[in-house]
Structure formats: C-alpha cells, structure tokens
Amino acid sequence: MSQLLPSLRWPALLAAGLLGWPAAAGTGQAPGQAPAAGTAVADSLPLGRFVRPAVRVGELVEYELTFRHAPGLNVIFPDSTAEFKPFEYVHRRYWPTRTRQGLSLDRCRYVLRTFALDSVQALRLPVTVLRGRDSVLVYGPAAAVRLVRTAPRLAPDEALPPLRQATALLPLEERINYPYWLAGAAAVLVLAGVVWWTFGRNLRQRYRRYRTARNHVYFLAQYARHLERFQLSRSLANMERAITLWKNYLARLEGNSLNTLTTKEIVAHYGGDADVATALRLADRVIYGNQQPDEAAEQTDHALDALRRFADRRYALVRAAQKGQGVRV
C-alpha cells in the first residue's frame, strides 16, 4: 500500500503543478480547512461514468464526463476524433458551463456502442486544459461497464452447435431510385431540346402540311355528301349547307374571314374569278330569288362542282406555299 498510494497521487500532483492548483499538502493550509473561494481542490479530476451498468453488443450506451475546475481555466472536452476504444463514437450532447460558489462545472454526455466481447470494458477520457501556450491532458479514473451476453454458455467439453443454413431470399420493399429517374428525365429533356432545335422547324412544317391535307380530304368528303343530297332532293337547305361548308373551309385554309363576306366581296377578294362569280351569283338567285332548283338543275350542279374545283386549286396553292416554293396565296 505504501507504493500504491504515491502512484495514484502522482497524476493529480502533476496536474496541480502544471495548472497552478494548490496541492493537498505543502500549501500551508490547516487540515480540515475549506479551500478559499475561487480555488479548486487538489484532486479535482475529470469524472467519467456510464449511465447504465451493463450493455449488450451493438447496443447504445451513454457515458457522462464531468469536470469541476477553477472558473479561469480554459477546458476542452474530447470530440468525435478522440480515442474511444473499445467503444465506437455515435454522437454527443454537452451543456454550458455552470459556475457556483467559485467553482465551474463542465458536463458532456457521449453516446457510444461496443462490439467487443470482453466481459468488462473500461473507458478513460482525458480533458485538455489550456494555460497560455501550453496544454495538459488531465485524466480521471476509468469507468467500466459490464457486457451482457445473450448467447447460452457452453461447457468446456461441449461442441459448438451446428450452424443453421438460411439461404431463402427475403422480400424487400421496392423503392424509387430518384437520382437515376431525375438523370433520365434530364437526359430526355436535353435530347428533346437538341432534336427540337435541330429539326423543330422541319417538323412543324411537315405537321402543318399533314394537317392541311387531312382537312382537305375531310372537306371533300363532306362537300360530296352535301352535293349528293342536293342532287337527290333538290332542297335549298342542302345547297345552302354546301356553300356554307365551302366558305368555312376556305376561311380556315387561308386564315381569313371569308365566311363573313358577301358574294360581291368574295368575288372581289379572288380577283373576279369566273367560277366563283358564276357559282355564287347563281346560288344567290336560287336561294334568295325564289327560283326552283329544278328549273336550272344542270347549271346548279355545274356551279357547285365549280366551287369544289376552285377549292382544289386554292389547296394546291397553299401546299406549294408551305413547301417554300414562293407561291403567294
């Protein structure tokens, strides 16, 4: 015991000498006398403890480190880069320094875990004290925690149990790989932009020509249906529907307001075209002049057919202009 006591007191005395703390002996202080205000006691060392006395492998355990010192000392507690073996650092929580009756208290709680298999595992963390340009590591007593073993104990002569093979696949929850989806969407957008920048104008022109051709085919079918009904019934309503369809189609084809113009204005718009002038004037005479269609059946059929041929010519001009041949509609 005479050799053990000096070995235990030496770190405390060394820290007291470096930090300027009053030692327990040689200070001239009477035994049993309380230390002066603002002065730390000689054995003021960091104290570490585990919040729980036992822990399992891989289980989180809390280790609390406290240090009481003089208010004027600059104290640094260990961070995540410190040596925590045989434990692994997870995270920490610290509290602000509290000073009462001339004594400051620093406190930090570390969350650790261990995968070592030792029955008793100890940890001893130092506190760094700064004094001018010098620093000193102050160690306190080590704290230990007991490892709780969950596997059954085997007798020394007992063989290990055979390993159980489990190779069946377990179902996993499907998750969306957002980075790959976002990268794929970005690539598609970039590719679409390049295609549109390179071929956009040509594609728009081709689509415009396709839509014009489709509308013309639809007009011819509808116009032929109205013309057939008029030839069978000689009804003025069917004749008026055919002419209205013709006006609406040309207005949509050429992008004008032809369907709102009078016969005279339409003839003037097309430069007095003979087919347009003859057909529309005959239609006005039949519709608004109370003339029976049977009286001029051949002329009426010829007039409606002339309007169809004129629509074909206007469609050809528009197609030529769309192809860039410089033909003015």
Phi, psi and omega in degrees: 000332180292331178273334183285321183296314177300324180294329179282329183276343186297315178299321180295318180293322179295316178296320180295323180291320181287325185270351180081020179280149173289132179281167182289332179235155178080014179258354181079010181272134181293147178299139178081356179279136181288146179294154180293158181297136179082007180244131181278152177285162186292326183265031178281091181243158176301142179242121177246144179208151173271136182294327177244148182280344184223156181209154176257166180295128179080358182274146179286138179222145182257135178239121183254130180241125179235153180211122175258132186206174177292145184299334184279356182278143172264115188244136177237125178270157179298146176249199185292344180272359181287170180270113182249009183302142006274017182261166175243137181283136177247297174197180183215166177216131182234159180242150177297156180292135176244133180240124178221132177053044176073019180224127181263148180233123172250141186216136178215140180240125181256138174258119185234174171207158184226147173236009175284157184252012177293142182296319178236129183235129186246155179218137180220108182257138178269160173245132180267126179247126180263132177220095185070232177270358181259158175218151181221141176268123180251119181259144172251185178293150180285147175250141184239152176225146184265137180272127177268119180269133180261342179280143179293146178282141179250148176292154182303326182265004183270137181283155178292143179293149180294146178286138178268127183273128178226095182253006180291139180284138179262141180291139178244145179288130179287135180232147180278128178275087186300318180301317180292321179296317179294319178296319178296318178296319178297319179295320178296318179296319179296316179296319178296321178296319179295316180296318181293321179293325184275314187244009186299314182296317179295320179294319178297319179294318179296319179294321179297319178294321179296316181294323178295317179295320180295318179294326180291319178297319179295320179297315181299321180294315180293320181294320178296324179294316179295320180296321179293318178296322179294320180293331180278323186252342186050041181269135178295331180295319179292324178294318179294324178295321180296317181290321177298318177299320179297316179296314181297322181293314180295324178297319179287324181293317186260355178068042179231186181251048183297327184288354177254359183269158175277172180300317180297319180291324179293317179298318178293324181297323181262021173068031178070034179305132186296316181297316182293314183297313182294315184292314184290322179292323176294320179295321178295321180293324180285317186283313187260350180260010178058032176268133181287137179299333182293335182289333179227052185296315183294319180294321181294315178299320180294323180293315180295323178291327177294322177296323178295317180295324178294320177298323177297318180294318179294324177295319179296321178295317179295318178298319179296321178293323179293330178279359176080028180273002176077017179275127182270130181280000000 
